[in-house]
Amino acid sequence: MSVPVDDLGLDGLGSRHAPGPLPWVAMYHSVGDCSDDPYRITVTPARLDAQLGWLRRRGLRGVSVADLLTARALGADAGLVGLTFDDGYADFVTDALPVLRRHGFGATLFVLPGRLGGDNAWDPLGPRKPLLTADGIRHAAGQGVEIGSHGLTHVDLTKVDDTLLHAEVAESRAVLTELTGAPVAGFCYPYGTLDQRAVDAVRAAGYRYACAIDPGPLTGPHALPRLHIGQRDTAVRLLLKYRLHRLRRRPVPAGAAR
């Protein structure tokens, strides 16, 4: 795509054409051993491979959210699905990236620059999972993966004061821009929780878009809904989720969430 996301007017998600259903954006987390997974956020590499194969058989192609929105602005997003991976687990490079490359798919990886080389300490249950180091993030970026911010340390932005909100949103973008040497267009709300104050902070920090889970009336370019994909999602469940999405996610009115 030749139109950089920074140049897009993203009212109505950037569409210059008759709006259709909101773009389908899939939400993944860890890819690896899911035998101890109380939050059901892990898929095995084999399951991810089967799910991406299902997309390909239906004529769909996984891309980064930035590429998806750029294509949508040009009216060329038919058959595209956004693929996102939250938290920046180290297994993205070892287990997810090879599967993505095998299918020729792109993706967006939302990372935590305040926890480089750390683990998922915010999860009270389940096993500790290592997070990517700075080198791991640069490696993913070098492989064509879009890098976005998940905040500095994975905190609920609706429960922090203004100083911490600015650090989690704006400072994380600055750190990632320096780390990758490229502009950071996307943000992802930790836990999927957001309010108007958080949305305003994300927009003010210069992000072109942000991903949530089910943002309700705040839905718009800075609060994109996503669909959780887990280990239990076989071909039948994916088909049902895909069809339900097209029924539920109506077009965003121009000027929404601004």
Helices and strands as residue ranges (DSSP letters): G 5-7, G 11-14, E 25-28, E 30-31, E 42-43, H 45-57, E 61-63, H 65-73, E 80-85, H 91-91, I 92-96, H 97-103, E 108-111, G 113-115, H 134-142, E 146-149, G 157-159, H 162-166, I 167-171, H 172-180, E 186-188, G 190-192, H 196-204, E 209-211, G 216-218, E 227-228, H 235-248
